Amino acid sequence: MQLPAETGRLDGLAYCLWLPEPPARGGVVILHGAGSCKESHHDFARVVLAGGFAAVTFDQRGHGESDGPMDGRALDDIAGFASLLRSASGDPLLPIALRGSSMGGYLAIVAAQAADAGAVVAICPAPPEGLLRGLRAGKFGFDADTDAFEAFLTSHDLFAAVKSLKAPLLLLHAEGDEQVPVEHSRELAAAARSAGSRLIALPGGHHRSIQHDEEMQAVSLRFIRRALGRSVS
């Protein structure tokens, strides 16, 4: 099993970094969902690494080994890890993709501009309204500064972010998703204006099934490879 090249902390956030043999063909910041952790997506980080790309997974604030509660700093945090990939690869112009699941899918879309991302993959992206309901109902198993995170969610509209997105967007959604209906991603796909964007809706499945589906991981990597404009032999 391929281990991370480096583990560490960035502004209190615990991360795992994977680096291919140089030169890296791009980098991917991988974002977990509400109540999850960086280790849940190490399988995709290894897929990315095998494709010649650098990757980083990290625990969002209030999750895993990271410090402090989830608050309003998510965009800065994601942009910081995009910068970490560029610095660690030795390429200040390294093209970056964001890949997130559920809450991470929402964050990947709204953080694309801040991270200067050239591609976004969002798996069953959670609507901010649903995240707000879960937060207020205490359904999430993570520590949050409720006022700060509510302010973040209410000020970062998902549909507005999709409409203004310049990077190609790949939406992946299981039709059997019991938490976020597939119609949500269909509406997002209809709103997307960036060239090369697409939706893949898979029959059956559940909210977390696509994250670890090997075929969909391969599809995601191919999408990222094309979007970032660097071929993989």
NORFEN-V977379 format. One record per run of one state. SS is the DSSP state (h for helix, s for strand, l for the rest). FROM is the first residue (numbers start at 1). TO is the last residue. If there is no record, write none. Layout:
ss: [SS	SS]
from: [FROM	FROM]
to: [TO	TO]
//
This chain:
ss: [l	s	l	s	l	s	l	h	l	s	l	s	l	h	l	s	l	h	l	h	l	s	l	h	l	s	l	h	l	h	l	s	l	h	l	s	l	h	l	h	l]
from: [1	6	11	13	19	27	32	38	51	54	59	70	71	74	90	96	102	103	111	112	116	119	124	128	137	144	145	146	156	158	165	168	175	182	192	198	203	210	213	214	229]
to: [5	10	12	18	26	31	37	50	53	58	69	70	73	89	95	101	102	110	111	115	118	123	127	136	143	144	145	155	157	164	167	174	181	191	197	202	209	212	213	228	233]
//
